[in-house]
Amino acid sequence: MNHRNNLNFSGGPGALPESVLLQTQQAVLEVPEVGLSILGISHRSDWFAAVISELENNIRKLLGLPESYHVLLLQGGATQQFSMIPMTLLRGKTSPAEYLHTGYWSGKALAEARREGPIRVLWSGESSGFRRLPDDSELAYSPNAPYLHYVSNETVEGLQFHRLLGRDDVPRVCDMSSDFLSQPCAAEQFSLIYAHAQKNIGPAGVTVVLVRDELLKDAPSDLPGYLNYRNHIDAHSNFNTPPVFAIYVVLLVTRWLIQEIGGLTHMAEINRNKAELLYRLLDSSDGFYRGRAEPKDRSLMNVTFNLPDAKIEQQFLDESLAAGFSGLAGHRSIGGVRASIYNGLSLPAVEKLLGFMQDFQRSHRAAKLP
């Protein structure tokens, strides 16, 4: 196997655009305007302050965010946000916060929230094996909830909300880790959005948090320093030593989205085209490839499916890896196959996978689901 030609279909860290990789390669050796490796530039330098400022502005531009939102670049991944959010918004409250349990990652958020205050699981897909998302008729929101929390795209199960949820008079909090900046979104309709970078916007190590200033007006003042959003706002995401390298790569990705892709509307079109190719093959395979998620709730980021039996499925994974398609094994919690097609994975890469899948099906023509 020629590792240089491998294509990254992993659930994360995901692929980065080729032009970003080339700029990153140069920066590891020397950032041209500084004359130092990106790995050795001070987080207190004027250059890095300019990086933070440009990145904040690029995210505002891509999402059309007003100045009433803070753009924070934190550490700890989405996992830290599972705790920071209820510590900030739920402590001391008597009315429960409302959570949707739509898959593996939204389930992880529940236990952390329960440590801080009352929560109500508004809907759970556990009984259906997390193969679908709720309809609006199944969601009875409370006007008294401190906030509503949900995950926009469930990476493991391949489910994605294609609509806005909740009430306008209750703060919306959303984990957009696996579809952030993959398409336009009504960002101003959310009070807090968080997304770790290692799917669509960069390498592991940095988490973007967008928070409306008004949301923090009643936040506790006795939180540990690092877990207080206000401290990060006041320090411009430089409260402690930040991940300079990861933040710089996210800046390069936002430049790529603006300058090369032409914005999130064009990015969404590319992502839809990639997803449609794969779903069309699943649906026309006569049961050989079986999509896991309900069609109306299918993710544009993570295409999950199974094959006729465990033996053929393992053969598919073995042969795909040998052919240079990396990361297709499904999450350990559910198995199967998952093709993650984040921003940085090109349409030609998906077309190559499509060709492999068609050839594999032809070579196992007699096998199909009962």
C-alpha positions in Angstrom: 0.0 0.0 0.0 1.3 3.4 -0.9 0.7 5.5 2.2 1.4 8.8 0.4 -1.8 8.3 -1.6 -4.1 7.4 1.3 -7.4 9.2 1.6 -8.7 10.1 5.1 -12.3 9.1 5.6 -11.9 9.0 9.4 -14.4 10.4 11.8 -11.7 12.6 13.2 -9.2 14.0 13.0 -10.4 14.6 9.4 -8.7 15.6 6.2 -7.4 19.1 5.7 -7.4 20.9 2.3 -4.2 20.3 0.3 -3.4 24.1 0.1 -3.7 24.3 3.9 -1.4 21.4 4.3 1.2 22.9 2.1 1.0 26.2 4.0 1.2 24.3 7.3 4.3 22.4 6.1 6.0 25.7 5.3 5.0 27.2 8.7 6.4 24.2 10.6 9.8 25.2 9.1 9.3 28.9 9.1 6.4 31.4 9.1 7.6 33.8 6.4 6.6 37.0 8.1 8.2 35.9 11.4 11.2 33.8 10.4 10.5 31.2 13.1 8.8 27.8 13.1 5.1 28.0 14.1 6.0 25.5 16.8 8.2 28.1 18.5 6.4 31.4 18.2 5.3 33.0 21.5 1.6 33.1 22.3 2.3 36.6 23.7 3.8 38.0 20.4 2.1 40.7 18.3 2.0 38.3 15.4 -0.1 35.8 17.3 -2.4 38.5 18.6 -3.0 39.4 14.9 -3.7 35.7 14.2 -6.4 35.6 16.9 -8.0 38.8 15.7 -8.1 37.7 12.0 -9.5 34.3 12.9 -12.2 35.9 15.0 -13.1 38.2 12.2 -13.1 35.4 9.6 -15.5 33.3 11.7 -17.8 36.4 12.1 -17.7 37.0 8.4 -18.4 33.4 7.4 -21.4 33.2 9.8 -22.6 36.8 9.7 -22.2 37.1 13.4 -22.8 40.5 15.1 -20.5 42.0 17.6 -22.7 40.9 20.5 -21.1 37.4 20.1 -17.7 36.5 21.5 -15.5 34.1 19.5 -13.3 32.0 21.8 -10.6 29.6 21.0 -10.4 27.2 23.9 -8.9 23.8 24.8 -10.4 20.6 26.3 -12.5 19.7 23.2 -16.3 19.4 23.2 -15.9 17.3 26.4 -14.9 20.3 28.4 -17.9 22.2 27.1 -20.1 19.4 28.4 -19.1 20.7 31.9 -18.5 24.4 31.3 -21.9 25.0 29.9 -24.0 23.6 32.8 -21.5 25.1 35.3 -22.2 28.5 33.8 -25.9 28.2 33.0 -27.4 25.6 35.3 -25.9 26.0 38.8 -28.5 27.1 41.3 -31.4 26.7 38.8 -34.6 24.9 39.8 -36.1 24.5 36.4 -34.4 21.7 34.4 -32.3 22.4 31.3 -33.6 20.4 28.3 -31.3 18.0 26.4 -31.9 15.9 23.4 -30.3 12.4 23.5 -29.8 11.6 19.8 -26.7 9.6 19.8 -23.3 8.8 21.3 -22.0 12.3 21.8 -25.2 13.9 23.1 -25.3 11.0 25.6 -21.9 12.0 26.9 -23.1 15.5 27.7 -26.0 14.3 29.9 -23.9 12.9 32.7 -21.8 16.1 33.0 -24.9 18.3 33.1 -26.5 16.2 35.8 -23.5 17.0 38.1 -24.5 20.7 38.0 -28.3 20.8 38.2 -31.6 19.4 37.0 -32.0 18.3 33.4 -34.8 16.9 31.4 -34.2 14.6 28.5 -36.7 16.0 26.1 -36.4 13.1 23.7 -34.2 10.0 23.4 -33.5 7.8 20.3 -32.0 5.1 22.4 -34.9 2.7 22.0 -34.7 2.9 18.2 -30.9 2.4 18.2 -30.3 6.0 17.3 -31.4 5.5 13.7 -33.5 8.6 13.5 -34.1 12.1 14.9 -37.3 13.5 16.5 -40.0 15.2 14.5 -41.2 18.5 15.8 -44.4 16.9 17.0 -42.4 14.8 19.5 -40.7 17.8 21.1 -42.6 19.6 23.9 -40.3 22.5 24.9 -40.7 24.3 28.2 -40.6 28.1 28.3 -38.9 27.9 31.7 -35.9 25.9 30.7 -32.5 27.7 31.4 -31.4 26.4 28.0 -31.9 23.8 25.3 -28.9 21.6 24.4 -28.6 19.5 21.3 -26.0 18.1 18.9 -26.5 19.2 15.3 -24.7 16.3 13.8 -24.2 12.9 15.5 -20.8 11.8 14.1 -21.1 8.1 15.3 -24.6 7.3 14.0 -24.6 9.6 10.9 -27.6 11.7 11.9 -28.0 15.4 11.3 -30.6 18.0 12.0 -31.6 19.9 8.9 -33.7 22.5 10.8 -33.5 24.8 13.7 -34.9 23.5 17.0 -36.3 25.1 20.1 -38.0 28.3 21.2 -36.8 31.8 20.6 -37.4 32.7 24.3 -35.1 29.9 25.5 -31.3 30.0 24.9 -30.2 27.5 22.3 -26.9 25.7 23.0 -25.5 23.5 20.3 -22.6 21.2 19.8 -21.7 21.7 16.2 -18.4 19.9 16.4 -18.8 17.8 13.3 -20.6 20.2 10.9 -19.3 23.6 12.0 -18.5 25.8 9.0 -19.7 23.0 6.6 -22.7 25.1 5.5 -24.5 28.3 6.4 -26.4 28.3 9.7 -28.6 30.7 11.5 -25.8 31.3 14.1 -27.5 34.4 15.5 -30.4 32.2 16.6 -28.1 30.4 19.1 -26.9 31.7 22.4 -23.9 29.4 22.4 -22.3 27.2 19.8 -19.2 25.0 20.3 -17.1 22.9 18.0 -13.8 21.2 18.4 -11.7 21.7 15.3 -10.7 18.2 14.3 -13.5 17.5 11.9 -14.0 20.4 9.4 -11.8 23.3 10.5 -8.4 22.1 11.7 -6.3 19.7 13.8 -7.1 18.5 17.3 -6.2 20.9 20.1 -8.6 23.9 19.8 -12.3 24.3 20.3 -14.2 27.2 18.9 -16.9 28.7 21.2 -19.3 31.3 20.1 -21.2 32.9 22.9 -23.7 35.7 23.0 -22.7 38.3 25.6 -26.1 38.5 27.2 -26.0 34.8 28.1 -23.3 35.4 30.6 -24.9 38.2 32.5 -25.9 35.9 35.4 -23.0 33.5 35.2 -21.5 32.4 38.6 -18.5 34.5 39.7 -16.9 31.7 41.7 -16.0 29.3 38.9 -12.4 28.1 38.6 -10.4 30.6 36.5 -10.0 28.4 33.4 -13.7 27.4 33.4 -15.0 31.0 33.4 -15.9 32.2 29.9 -15.4 35.8 31.0 -11.7 35.2 31.7 -11.2 34.0 28.2 -13.2 36.9 26.7 -11.1 39.4 28.7 -7.8 37.7 27.6 -8.8 37.3 24.0 -8.4 33.5 24.1 -4.9 34.0 25.7 -5.8 33.3 29.3 -3.2 30.6 29.5 -0.8 29.2 26.9 -3.1 28.4 23.9 -2.4 25.8 21.2 -0.7 28.3 18.8 -0.1 25.7 16.0 -3.8 24.4 16.0 -5.2 27.9 16.0 -3.0 29.0 13.1 -4.2 26.0 11.0 -7.8 26.9 11.8 -7.0 30.4 10.5 -5.6 28.9 7.3 -8.8 26.9 6.9 -11.0 30.0 7.3 -8.9 31.8 4.7 -9.4 28.8 2.4 -13.1 28.9 3.0 -13.3 32.6 2.2 -10.7 32.9 -0.6 -10.7 29.6 -2.4 -14.2 28.1 -1.7 -16.0 31.4 -1.8 -18.0 31.1 1.5 -20.2 28.6 3.2 -22.9 28.5 0.6 -20.4 27.1 -1.9 -19.0 24.8 0.7 -22.4 23.4 1.4 -23.0 22.7 -2.3 -19.7 20.7 -2.5 -20.6 18.8 0.7 -24.1 18.0 -0.6 -22.7 16.7 -3.9 -20.3 14.4 -2.0 -23.0 13.0 0.3 -25.5 12.5 -2.6 -23.0 10.4 -4.5 -22.7 8.0 -1.6 -26.3 7.9 -0.6 -27.4 7.3 -4.2 -25.1 4.3 -4.3 -26.4 2.9 -1.0 -30.0 3.3 -2.2 -29.4 1.7 -5.6 -27.3 -1.3 -4.3 -30.3 -3.7 -3.9 -29.6 -4.1 -0.2 -25.9 -4.8 -0.5 -25.0 -1.5 1.2 -27.6 -0.6 3.9 -27.7 2.9 5.1 -28.0 3.1 8.9 -29.9 6.4 9.4 -33.4 7.2 8.3 -33.2 9.0 4.9 -34.7 12.3 6.1 -32.1 12.5 9.0 -29.0 11.4 7.1 -25.8 13.3 7.8 -24.0 15.2 5.1 -20.8 14.7 7.1 -20.8 11.0 8.2 -22.3 8.3 5.9 -22.9 5.2 8.0 -23.9 1.8 6.6 -23.6 -2.0 6.9 -22.9 -4.8 4.5 -24.7 -8.2 4.2 -22.9 -9.9 7.0 -19.9 -9.4 9.4 -17.6 -11.4 7.2 -18.2 -9.4 4.0 -18.1 -6.2 6.1 -14.7 -7.0 7.5 -13.5 -7.9 4.0 -14.7 -4.6 2.7 -12.8 -2.8 5.5 -9.6 -4.8 4.9 -9.7 -4.3 1.1 -10.6 -0.6 1.3 -7.6 0.0 3.6 -5.3 -1.8 1.3 -6.6 0.3 -1.6 -5.8 3.5 0.3 -9.1 4.4 2.0 -8.2 5.1 5.6 -10.6 5.4 8.5 -13.7 3.7 7.2 -14.4 1.4 10.2 -17.4 2.6 12.1 -17.2 3.9 15.7 -16.4 1.2 18.3 -19.8 1.6 19.9 -21.8 0.5 16.8 -19.3 -1.0 14.3 -20.3 -1.1 10.7 -18.8 1.3 8.1 -18.6 5.1 8.3 -17.3 7.4 5.5 -16.7 10.9 7.0 -16.7 13.5 4.2 -15.7 16.7 6.0 -14.8 20.0 4.3 -11.2 19.0 3.5 -12.1 15.8 1.7 -12.4 16.6 -2.0 -15.1 15.5 -4.4 -12.6 13.4 -6.4 -11.7 11.5 -3.2 -15.4 10.6 -2.8 -15.6 9.6 -6.4 -12.6 7.2 -5.9 -14.4 5.6 -2.9 -17.5 5.3 -5.0 -15.6 3.4 -7.7 -14.1 1.1 -5.1 -17.6 0.4 -3.6 -19.1 -0.4 -7.0 -16.2 -2.8 -7.8 -16.5 -4.5 -4.4 -20.2 -5.0 -4.9 -19.7 -6.4 -8.4 -17.2 -8.9 -7.0 -19.8 -10.0 -4.4 -22.8 -9.9 -6.6 -24.6 -12.8 -5.0 -24.5 -11.4 -1.5 -27.2 -9.0 -0.3 -29.3 -8.4 2.7 -32.4 -10.6 3.3 
